[in-house]
Amino acid sequence: MSEISLITREEAFKRAERIRREYKTIYCIEFELERAFIPLDDVVPTQAELSEGKLLVVLQEIKHGYDAPIIAIPYGGRYYIIDGHHRAFALKRLGFESVEAILLKPPEEFVPGVVKTAEKEGLKKLEDIKIVRD
């Protein structure tokens, strides 16, 4: 198995800025980045499977203070994960009720592609994700 490297807090903020620019290009909308703590029960995954190996590393690192925020986009009162599935899932499994997030907030309501992805995969909550051996 290859070395698993985790994103740092600083890298998460840089990644959020890059995603904001990409989304502006894709959707022709100016997104605002906002930091918030969001309830894990309101988080919707957009990825159907997670790596068991990486999840075990993330679980261990969180116990030792690992705290990189996830990146999500709000829609319909829920938060769709763009980046950070392993982190959100691990926090939920460890009994946390909320997660720090960098939110991509659009100026007006629109349906982001990740919402369609989640619906197509039948994903409604973190518990819907399958953990796969790698």
Secondary structure, DSSP 4 states (H G I P E B T S, - for coil): -PPP-PPPHHHHHHHHHHHHHHHHHHH----EEEEEEEEGGGEE-S-SEEEHHHHHHHHHHHHTT--PPEEEEEETTEEEEEE-HHHHHHHHHTT-SEEEEEEEE-SS----HHHHHHHHHT--SGGGPEEE--
